[in-house]
Amino acid sequence: MALSSWAAGGYKVAIRPGGISVSAPMAHISFASHEGKATFERPVVDAVEVEICFILATPLTPRGPDGYTRASVLDHVSAIHAGIEFLAHRLDDGSKSQPQLFLADRLGNAGYVLGEQLDVASIEPELSYPLTVIADGETLFAGPGKHPFIDPVAALLAFANALTQEIPAGQIITTGSLCGPVTMPHNAEIVVSGFATFTVQVRSTAHPD
């Protein structure tokens, strides 16, 4: 990212088996408009994931052995949003690559678009989310979306408790797909509906047709 002069606007975070936090910086982050529309342009986009993310109101700092609790880490959050993560694997084997190699690929992240703000009730554990994802009229996903870590705050909490450096206010922390990775055309209008509603026009500069 430094060689490309990309600034980190946030992190995608996950929990590996054994409770180990894994995270990668994200660039190319944008917000949908008040009308719920956005444009996302990158050389290649392979798949989309609908997620729940948090915007930091105050910096997250390493806490040492005492660590954060679920309540104390949420004290650092200013807003909760639905969002779409765009994936573009630079590795032949994608997420099935050797873990450290996949991490070096920024966990496949190509960018992120934030949709509408959500109520705090949306992050209660064990919820399912009405969710439909459509690309140019074709349904890519329809059904209840479920958070991979049961509690949407779990990966944020693990990330906060593994910190070795401060994460500034304003950063976006996204916490895992509600629908898994959904393969999409290179160029398409992606419409998300259900627990949140927004539209993203996706354009590939490497595949303009």
N, C-alpha and C positions, 0 to 999 in steps of 0.2 A: 504494500500500500504506500509506503514511503517513497519507493522508487517511482511510483506512478503519480506522486503528489496528491494522493487521496487522503482526506481527513476522515477519521472515524466519527460517524454520527451516532453510533450505538453498537450494540453487541447482540448476536444471537447466542442463546445459552441453552444448554441441555444437561442432562444427568446421565453419565455412563453407568453401566452395571457396577455395583459396589458403592453407589452414591457419589462417584467422583464427578465434580463439575467440569464441563468442557465449554469453551466459549470462543467466538471468533468475532473480530471487528467487522462492522458493516459500513460501506460507503453507499453513495447513490440513494439517499433516503429522501422521500418527498411526501407531501400531504395531499390528500384529495381536497378539492374545493368544497365550499359550503353546499354546493349542489351535489356533492358526492362523486365527482368526476376527476380523473387524473390521467396523465400520459406518462408512460414509462418506456424509455428507449435505452437499449444496450446492444452490444454486438450480437449476443446470443442469449436466449432465455429457453430453458428446457422444460421447466415445470413451475408450478405455483403451489404455495401452501397458505391457507388462511389461518391466521394466528391471533393471539391476544398479546398486546405489548404494554409496557409501562414507560412513562416519561418521568425522568428524575427531576424533582423540584430542587433538591439540594444534593451536593456531592455524596457519593458512596465512598467511604474510606475504610481501609483495613481495620478490623476490630480486634484482632488478636484472639487469644483463647476464649474470651467471653462470647464473641460472635454476635450475630443478629438473631432476633426472633422473627417470626412471621409478622407480628405487629410492628416491630421497630423498623424492619426494612420497608414496610409500606408507609411509614412516616416520611420516607424520602421520595415518595411518588406524588406527582402533581396531577396525573391523569392516566386513565386506562383507555386504550383504543383497540378496535379491531384493525387488522392490517393484512396485507399480502406480502409474503416473502417470495421473491423471484430467485430461482435456482438456475445456475449454469455451471455444470461440472467441467473443469479443465482436465480431469483425469479420465482415462479410458474406463476404469471400473467405478467411477463416481464414489458414492457413499460406501461401497464395498471395498474400497482401497484400504491399505494399512492405515490404522487410526491416526498416526502422526502425519502421514502424507495427506490424508483427508483434512486434518486440522490446518496444514499449511495451505490448503486450497480454500481456506476460510469456510470450511464446512459447506462448500458448494454455493455460498451466497453470491448473488448477482446484484441485489439491491432490495429495496423495501418501499412500499407505499402505505401510509397510514390512512385508514378510513375513519368512520365516525367514532366519537367518544362513547364509552360504555359506562353503565352504572356500576358501582362497587359490588352490587349483588352478583354481577356476572363472573366474579372470581371466586365464588364459593366452591369448595372441593366437590368432586363427584358430579358435576353438572354435565348435561348433554346440551348441545346447541343446535337448534334448527338451522340447517345450512344447505345452500345450493350454490354451485359454481358452474357458470355457463360461459362457453367461448363461442362467439359468433353464432349463437342460437343452439349450439350442441351442449347438452348437459354433461359435464365432466365429473361432477360429484353431486349426489343428492342423498340426504339422510342425516341422522343425528351426528354432529361433530362432537368428538370427545378429546379432552386434553390428554396427551400421552403420559403426563406425570400426575394425573388425577386432580391435583391442586395446581391451578395456573401460577401460583406464587412459588411453588416448590423449586423450580429451576432458578428463579431470581434469587431466592434465599440461599441456595447452594453457591451460586455465583458470588453473592455478596460475602459469604463466609470463606471464600477461597481467594479473595482479593489480595494482591501484593502491591497495588498502586491505586491511587484515587481515580474514580470515574466521575467526570464533571457533571454538574447540573445540566439539564437539557438533553442528555443522552437518552437514547431509546433502547430499551431492553426487551427483546422479543423472545417468547418462551416455549415455542414448540407448536407443531401443526395440529389443528383440529381435524384435519381430513387426510393427513399424510401427503406426500408429494403427488401432485396431479399433473400428468404430462399434458402439454398444451401446444398449439401451433406456434410457429415463430412469430407470426403477426396475428393479433386477434383482439377483439373487445371482450374483456373479462368482466362478467357481471356477478357480483357476490350478493346474495340475498338470504334472508332468514333472521338470525340474531343481529345482523348488521347489513346495511345495503350501501354498496358503492360500486362504481364502474371504473375500470382502468383500460385505456387503449394502449396495447403493448406493441412496440415496433422494434424489429431486429435490423440493425444497420448492416449485419453480415448477410442477412437473407431478406432483401428489400421486397421481394415479390410475394 
